[in-house]
Amino acid sequence: MTNVGDNRLGTFLRDRRAKVDPARLGLPLVRRRIPGLRREEVALRAEVSVTWYTFLEQGRGGRPSADVLDRLAVALTLTDAERQHLFLLAQNRLPEAEVAQVERVSATTQRLLDTLDGSPSYVRTPAWDVIAWNAAAAAVFGDDPAAPAAERNLLRRHFLRRSVRDHTTQWAEIAASLVASFRADMTRSGAAREAAIVAADLAERSPEFRALWERLDVEVASEPRKQVSLPDLGTVSFEVSTLRLDGPGDLTMVVFNPVSSADRALVRQAVDLTRC
């Protein structure tokens, strides 16, 4: 028997059911003993049986499917945040989401990137397309604003561009980490379709990527150090941080912070060279 205190899903459903205004749904304004919707009305709107829905509120309904949870979210007029909470309570995971396709960042985000003038920084989509960067990133990584979007994909750059391979210290180790992190990202973000297109393309064009992809490794991105070789200047060491951005598109900002004052000076020299 489930203790009342343990039935968080049922408690949440009852609470949200009581907060729905029947009049807003066009339901008859008859005398009601309790506020909100009746269980029968929720079950009808969600296309489930009244008995099963009653059991669900009582903690006896078993684990509902994602399809049923989506129908319950509509039936109870849940917000996006409430729908996510419903999935966490019922399945201990967030719902799969249709990720909004974002082609550029807000002016506020771009200003933040530009403020980080001593740290190469960029913003990437869940499919790892770079859609914004600062002058330091352009100088250190050679980002070209006029380049096609496909060429600004981080995985394609790492595996297909010879210049990236030549100027990246520990290229193979970084490649393995990138692929494992990409797999984790594509699952978490709900952008599996877009990411799968990138993975399929690279599997055909890069034997090294295909071998790593077939290992099925999954890795949550940490905050590692990375070294980049700058032609005619030397090697720069960075501490890498990833930051999730609020707003649509599930965007991520990646910041490469120079480890020492000498590293920062090399970054500034690289930026100055691009402005000459």
C-alpha atoms as one frame of an Amber mdcrd trajectory, in Angstrom:
protein
   0.000   0.000   0.000   1.407   3.419  -0.964   1.654   5.906   1.867  -0.141
   9.193   1.237   3.081  11.071   1.791   4.825   8.975  -0.873   2.120   9.477
  -3.530   3.499  12.707  -4.927   2.082  12.059  -8.400  -1.440  11.570  -7.077
  -1.154  14.623  -4.848  -0.023  16.742  -7.801  -2.843  15.490 -10.032  -5.491
  16.179  -7.386  -4.095  19.642  -6.739  -4.062  20.606 -10.413  -7.493  19.086
 -11.006  -8.907  21.276  -8.231  -7.399  24.400  -9.811  -8.963  24.013 -13.265
 -11.938  26.322 -13.895 -14.690  24.193 -15.532 -16.277  27.296 -17.076 -13.124
  28.020 -19.084 -13.425  24.556 -20.625 -17.087  25.032 -21.512 -18.285  22.466
 -18.976 -21.775  22.734 -17.419 -21.941  25.045 -14.395 -23.713  22.570 -12.144
 -23.413  22.351  -8.358 -20.048  20.836  -7.447 -19.048  19.481  -4.079 -15.379
  20.297  -4.660 -13.652  22.973  -6.768 -12.218  22.206 -10.155 -12.846  19.195
 -12.342 -14.348  15.861 -11.395 -12.261  12.753 -11.937 -14.733  11.664 -14.602
 -14.151  14.905 -16.515 -10.360  14.557 -16.405 -10.608  10.931 -17.533 -12.891
  11.853 -20.418 -10.635  14.689 -21.573  -7.530  12.480 -21.292  -9.228   9.500
 -22.983  -8.558   7.082 -20.114 -10.939   5.086 -17.936 -12.307   6.671 -14.784
 -11.218   3.641 -12.761  -7.644   3.822 -14.003  -7.422   7.566 -13.402  -8.822
   7.105  -9.894  -6.215   4.456  -9.191  -3.519   6.800 -10.525  -4.508   9.519
  -8.047  -4.520   6.897  -5.298  -1.045   5.668  -6.176  -2.276   2.353  -7.604
  -2.380   3.088 -11.311   1.039   1.845 -12.313   3.489   3.834 -14.413   1.663
   5.878 -17.088   3.104   6.107 -20.585   4.413   9.318 -22.108   1.368   9.480
 -24.375  -1.005   9.278 -21.409   0.989  11.895 -19.504   0.767  14.259 -22.475
  -3.008  13.752 -22.606  -3.289  14.370 -18.860  -1.246  17.565 -19.254  -3.729
  18.797 -21.868  -6.730  17.675 -19.824  -5.485  19.587 -16.779  -4.297  22.594
 -18.853  -0.795  22.321 -17.405   1.899  24.863 -18.204   5.186  23.709 -19.745
   6.844  23.761 -16.317   3.965  21.783 -14.791   4.107  19.244 -17.642   7.817
  18.728 -17.012   7.105  18.259 -13.302   4.398  15.696 -14.148   6.893  13.639
 -16.175   9.499  13.817 -13.418   6.992  12.556 -10.864   5.627   9.789 -13.088
   8.717   8.629 -14.994  11.649  10.298 -13.228  12.626  12.059 -16.472  11.777
  15.126 -18.490   9.465  14.789 -21.501  10.961  14.671 -24.946  10.736  18.134
 -26.411  10.573  19.678 -29.829  13.582  21.947 -29.700  12.971  25.328 -31.263
  15.266  25.990 -34.187  17.293  29.093 -33.311  19.537  30.632 -35.954  20.863
  33.591 -33.970  21.215  34.690 -30.379  19.645  37.699 -28.723  21.415  41.044
 -28.674  21.896  40.598 -24.926  23.703  37.278 -25.401  25.899  38.696 -28.158
  26.865  41.616 -25.900  27.818  39.112 -23.205  30.023  37.244 -25.681  31.687
  40.485 -26.744  32.320  41.415 -23.111  34.390  38.238 -22.771  36.953  39.719
 -25.139  39.910  37.927 -23.508  38.210  34.514 -23.527  37.259  32.790 -26.795
  33.550  32.039 -26.420  30.725  30.822 -28.610  27.112  29.623 -28.455  26.117
  26.249 -29.879  22.785  24.550 -30.621  21.882  21.020 -29.409  23.186  19.741
 -32.759  26.459  21.574 -31.970  26.130  24.220 -34.682  27.907  27.419 -33.657
  25.527  30.355 -34.139  27.389  33.143 -32.293  30.923  33.894 -31.153  33.215
  36.714 -30.088  36.331  38.186 -31.675  38.631  36.039 -29.523  36.922  32.843
 -30.759  37.245  33.991 -34.367  40.958  34.663 -33.849  41.778  31.448 -32.001
  39.499  28.989 -33.813  39.285  30.697 -37.203  35.498  31.124 -37.233  34.337
  32.722 -40.460  31.027  34.625 -40.292  30.537  34.030 -44.010  31.005  30.260
 -43.767  27.968  27.998 -44.387  26.233  26.825 -41.223  27.311  23.216 -41.806
  30.965  24.242 -41.655  30.404  25.865 -38.275  29.359  22.563 -36.694  31.853
  21.670 -33.969  32.046  17.960 -34.786  32.437  18.540 -38.513  35.200  21.059
 -37.793  37.049  18.701 -35.478  36.886  15.639 -37.717  36.939  17.125 -41.215
  39.171  20.200 -41.078  42.884  19.504 -41.351  43.798  22.870 -39.831  41.884
  22.008 -36.645  43.645  18.658 -36.380  47.056  20.243 -36.922  46.578  22.935
 -34.280  44.802  20.897 -31.580  46.966  19.271 -28.939  45.781  15.750 -27.976
  43.377  15.697 -30.922  42.430  12.014 -30.540  41.636  12.270 -26.816  39.508
  15.362 -27.399  37.739  13.639 -30.313  36.655  10.740 -28.099  35.397  13.110
 -25.410  33.519  15.231 -27.954  31.683  12.257 -29.436  30.683  10.895 -26.023
  29.484  14.323 -24.883  27.577  14.836 -28.140  25.721  11.551 -27.650  24.710
  12.597 -24.130  23.609  16.027 -25.375  21.470  14.703 -28.223  19.568  12.457
 -25.798  19.101  15.080 -23.106  18.060  17.952 -25.353  15.356  16.196 -27.360
  17.112  17.233 -30.589  17.849  13.650 -31.564  16.654  14.061 -35.162  18.876
  17.070 -35.912  21.863  15.546 -34.133  21.377  12.204 -35.882  21.726  13.955
 -39.254  25.125  15.300 -38.195  26.201  11.900 -36.848  25.121  10.036 -40.002
  26.970  12.505 -42.234  30.158  12.234 -40.199  29.974   8.432 -40.012  30.155
   8.367 -43.820  32.908  10.961 -44.148  35.168  10.157 -41.183  36.263   6.602
 -40.264  37.582   7.973 -36.965  34.205   9.432 -36.055  32.422   6.223 -37.104
  34.678   4.113 -34.870  34.079   6.375 -31.878  30.331   6.585 -32.533  30.023
   2.799 -32.636  31.550   2.570 -29.153  28.299   4.060 -27.758  30.219   5.958
 -25.081  28.247   8.599 -23.172  29.950  11.343 -21.209  28.620  14.398 -19.415
  30.745  17.397 -20.368  33.074  18.410 -17.548  35.261  21.487 -17.276  38.542
  20.243 -18.751  41.655  22.020 -19.893  42.380  22.307 -23.580  45.452  23.430
 -25.489  45.328  25.170 -28.857  48.329  25.851 -31.036  48.329  29.344 -32.571
  50.493  29.620 -35.711  53.545  31.828 -35.169  52.490  32.576 -31.570  52.640
  29.395 -29.518  50.373  27.085 -27.560  47.605  28.486 -25.360  46.075  26.607
 -22.416  42.397  27.117 -21.567  39.970  26.075 -18.864  36.704  25.197 -20.626
  33.289  25.890 -19.095  29.839  25.160 -20.565  26.815  27.213 -19.518  23.169
  26.538 -20.380  21.324  29.623 -21.614  17.756  30.491 -20.706  15.245  30.875
 -23.511  14.285  28.872 -26.616  16.545  26.502 -28.484  18.311  24.839 -25.524
  21.474  26.778 -26.343  24.838  26.357 -24.647  27.602  28.917 -24.201  31.144
  27.549 -24.175  33.845  29.732 -22.631  37.581  29.131 -23.034  39.259  31.001
 -20.212  43.067  31.401 -20.573  44.827  29.655 -17.706  47.577  32.220 -17.143
  48.380  35.832 -17.911  50.802  34.598 -20.584  48.009  32.611 -22.234  45.732
  35.653 -22.108  48.440  37.764 -23.746  48.721  35.254 -26.612  44.964  35.420
 -27.163  45.108  39.201 -27.371  47.983  38.995 -29.854  45.903  36.642 -32.001
  42.959  39.055 -31.892  45.214  41.984 -32.811  46.587  40.063 -35.805  43.070
  39.534 -37.192  42.431  43.268 -37.005  45.541  44.256 -38.905
